Amino acid sequence: MAHGKNGKLVIGVAGIVAGVTNWTRSQKADLVESGGMGDGDDKSYEVGRRETTYAIQGNYNAADADGQELLVGGASVDFKLYPEGDGSSKKYYAGSGFVESVDQTGPLDGKITFSCTIRQSGVGTRPTVS
């Protein structure tokens, strides 16, 4: 079983994003209906292209100049997401994309948090830490 406590997100070469508390990787495929009139009651589909997004949440840290501060709407970023940490033989996600959205939330009686979405552009990889 994998545990997320050692996970980390890196932006650029070495910009570890501080304070990450949760991440979600979502991959969706476009489906195109391929049936026609008279083909019966059940639909059939062809698979089109895929899109992958990464939703990141965490505790806001204004001093994180090489991590959180690089997450600006519209920014082009190279990223590595290490679900179980970056120890030897661990698999991770790597790619390039664009920061689609960034939100910060500051409640009256709680900590300031951030969330962002990175939309992968092109093919991502799933290498292994050497």
Salt bridges, closest charged atoms under 4 A:
GLU33 OE1 - LYS43 NZ 3.93
GLU51 OE2 - LYS28 NZ 3.42
GLU51 OE1 - ARG119 NH1 2.10
GLU84 OE1 - LYS90 NZ 3.76
ASP86 OD2 - LYS8 NZ 2.63
GLU100 OE1 - ARG119 NH2 2.96
